[in-house]
Amino acid sequence: MKTNKIYFVASVAANLLWSASFIATKIAYDVFAPIMVGFIRFLIAAVILGAVYLKSHDSVKPDKKDMKTIALSGLLGVTIYFAAENIGVKYTSASNASLIIASYPAITALFEFIIYRIKPGIKKLFGIALAFSGIAILTVSQGDEMNHTALIGNIILIATGVVWAFYNFTTRSVANKYSPVTISFYQMVFGTIFFIPLVFIENGSVGTLTLSGGLAIIYLACGCSVAAFLLYNFGLRKLSAATSISLMNLIPVFGLVFSALILGEAISIKQIASGIVVILGVVLSTYENRKI
């Protein structure tokens, strides 16, 4: 439907902003430890969104039941997801991370079937299997390297996809009740609070703040955590979880380009091949849900 195009565009824009997040995260590691990067990122985002929330005319305080749901979505989509993602990105390359993110639509489609009994067609089933095959190619290829840290990072990022799927299910249950600003603000607040004990557990050191490190944190906070979350949550008001997350197949395309241009990472034939397989699988696994 034409009226849904604005929600589609919003979700696309969110994923474009997120496509460079792995590069910014890698740069931020020059100054901060992984969990600390997440905490600072969302603390800044919570302050910014708090100001927007107070100025917004359609922002209201969620009722007690919905507040619990939003708190859970903050725990899943902010704390657990980004803590795990930051650790995964530390061990693997930014280009690998962007490719693995592309499998998340297939993971979401699979769990939609398991939880909501949304029966997938043959095309969708084949797409899910194809997407997982592409990730398996990428992950298993890391096992041939003497240093197995990339394999560990890949596995962590794959598990993170399950968390992101449940974040989508949880957020969509309240997306039509409140404005994107309201939902995003409270998600950031709860997510930042839940980050605090993890920061103490990590007990990481802080290096000398550099211009590049500072700009990376600002981009992660303002671009990825404020603008992208507002756009993505806005898209969830009309798009299904599978459709919204299917647009993540834009991330590996731009992620590979950014990784090569900014970080100077070499892109291998295996990465390109697995990326093509994953994206093709995602297109097939979400095709039935992508009609706007």
N, C-alpha and C positions, 0 to 999 in steps of 0.2 A: 504494500500500500504506500502511496506517495507520501502520506502524512507521517510515515515512519522513517523517511529518508533522513530527517534531521537527527534522529537517534542513531541511525547507522553511521552518519558522518561523525557524530560525537565519539562513537566507539572507535572509529578509524583513527581519529586525531589522538585519542588516548594512547593507542598502541604505537603510534609514530613517536610520541614523546617517550614511551617506555623503551623503544628500540635502542636508545642510546644510554639507557640506565646502567647496563653492564660495563660500558666503557667508563662512565663517570664513577661507578663503584670501584673499579680497579684503580683509578687515579686517586680516589679518596683514601685508599689503603696506604698510600705513602705517608699519611698523617695519623689515621685512626685505625683501630682494630675493627673487624667485621661487625660485631654486635654494636659497638659504639657508633659506627657509621649509621646503622639503622636507627638508633636512639636519637642521635642529633638530628637526623633527617626528619623524623616524625615529630620531634619536639618543635622544630621550626615550623613545620607544616601545621601543627595544632594551633600554634599562636596565630599564624596567618589566617587559617580557616575560622578561628575564634572571632577575629575582627570582622571577617566577611559575614559570619553567622549573626553577630550582633547588629549589623547594618541591614541584613536581609529582612524584607517585609513578610516573606512567606515561610520563615523559619520558626518552628515551634518546638517546644520540648516534647520528646516522645513520651508516651505513657510508660508505666512501669514494665509491662510485659514486653513492649517493643524495645525498650531500653536494654533489656536483657539480651534480646536478639541482636541488637546493634553492637552490644559489648562482645558477644560471641563472634560476630563478623569482624570486629576489630582485632580480637585475639587471633582469629584464623588468617585474615587477609593482610594484617599489618604485622603483628608480632611474630607469629610462627612462620608465616610465609617468607617475610623478608629476612628474618634471622637465619632461616635455612638457606634462602637464596644467597645471602651475603657470604655464608660459609661455603656454599657450593661454588660460587664465583671465585672465591679465594683459591680453590684447589684446581679448577679447570680454567680454560681460556674463555674470554668474552664471546668469541665466535661459537664455541661449543654450547655455551649457555643460551645464546640466542636461538640456536637450532633446537635444543631440547625444549625450550619454551613453546616451540611450534607444535609439540605433541599434546599440549594441554587441552585443545579442543576435543581430541579423540578421547582423552582421559575423562573429560566432562561428559561426553556422549555416552561412554561406557557406564559411568556411575548414575547417569540419568535413567538408564535402562535398569540397573540393579536396584535403585532406590524407588524411582517413580514408575517403574514398569512401562516406560515408553518403548514400545517394541520397535527395534531398528529393522530397516529393510536390508536386503542382501547387499545393496550398494553401500549402505552405512557400515554394515559389519565388515565388509571388505576394506573400507576406508580406515576403520579403526585398526584392523590387523596390519594394514600397510603402514600406517603412521608408527605403530609400535615396532614394526620391522626396521624402519629407517632409524629409529632411536637405538635399536639393538645393534645395528651396523656401526653407528657412531660410538656407542659405549664399548662394545667388544673390541673395537680397533684400538682402544686406549690400553687394553690389557697387554699388547705387544711391546709397550714402552717400558723401559727400565724403571721409570718413576711412575708409580701407580696413583699418584695424587689426582690426576685428571679423571681416572676411573671413579675414585671416591666422590669427586665433585659432581660428576655426571649422575651418579646414583642418588645423591642428595637432591639434585635438581629434579630428577624424575619423581621422587617421593613428594617433592614440593608441589608438583602438579596436582596431586590428590587433594592437598590442602586448599589450593586455589579453586578447585571444583566445588568444594564444600563452602568456600567463601561466597561463590556465586549463588549457590542454592540459598544460603542464609540471607544474603543481602536482598535477593529478589523478593523475598517474602515481605519486606517492608519498603521496597523501592517506590511503590505507588502511594504509600501513605504519607511520606515526607519528602521535602525537597532534597536534591542532591547535596546542597550545602549542609543541611541538617545532618544527614546520614554521614557524609564525609567527615564533618567536624567531630562528631561523637566517636566515629571509628578511630580517628587519629588520637583523640584524647585517651580512649581505652587502650588502644594499641601502644601508645607511648608509656602509659602506666605499667602495662604488662612487660614492657621492655626493661624496666628498672632492675628487677632481680637478675635478669640475664646479663646486664652490664656488670654487676658485682661478681657474678659467677665467672665471667670472661676475664675480668681484672687485666684488661689490656693496657698497654702504654700508649701515650699520646706523643707523636713526634712534632717536629717544628712545622707550624702552619705555613704552607706555601700558597702562592696565588692560584695555581692549578688545583690544589687540594680544596681550597676554599670555594672556588667556582664550581667544583664538582659537587660539593655538599649543597650549595645553593641551587644547582640544577636539579639534584635529586629531591630536594625539599619543595621548591616552587614549581618546577616543571613536572616531575614524576609523581609527587605526593599530593600536591594541591590541584594543579590544572588537570592532570591525567585522571585522578580519582573522581573529580567533579564531572568530567566528561564521561567517564566509564559508568559511573553510577546513574548519570542522566540517561545513558543509553539503555541501561537495565530496566528502565521504566516501561519500555515497550518491546524490547528485544528479549528473546529467550536466553537462558544462560548459555546454551550451546552456540547460538548465533553470535552473541557478544564475544564469547571466548574464541570463536572460530576466526575472528579478525586478527587474532594473534599470529596468524601465518604471515602477517606483514613484518613481524619483528625479526625473524631470521634473515630476511632479505636485506633490510636496512642495517641490522646488527652486524652482518658479515662485512658490509661496506664500511661502516663506522670502525669496526675492529681493525680492518686493513689500513684505512686512511689515518686514523688517530693513534692507535696503539702499535701499528706496524706488524700486526700478527699475520703470519703466512696462512693462507687458506688452502687446505689440501683437497685433493680429488675426492677422498673419502667423505670429507665434510660436505662438499658440493653434492655428491651423489646421495648421501643420506638426507640432506636438506630437501632435495627434489622429491625423494620418496615420502618424506614426512609431509611436505606441503600437499602433494597429490593425495595422500591418505586423508589429510584434514579436509580438503575440498570435497572428497567423496563422503566422508563421515558426517559432514554438516550440511551437505547440499540440500537436503529436504527441509532444513530449518532456515536456510539463508534467503528465502524469498521475502523481499521487503515490500 
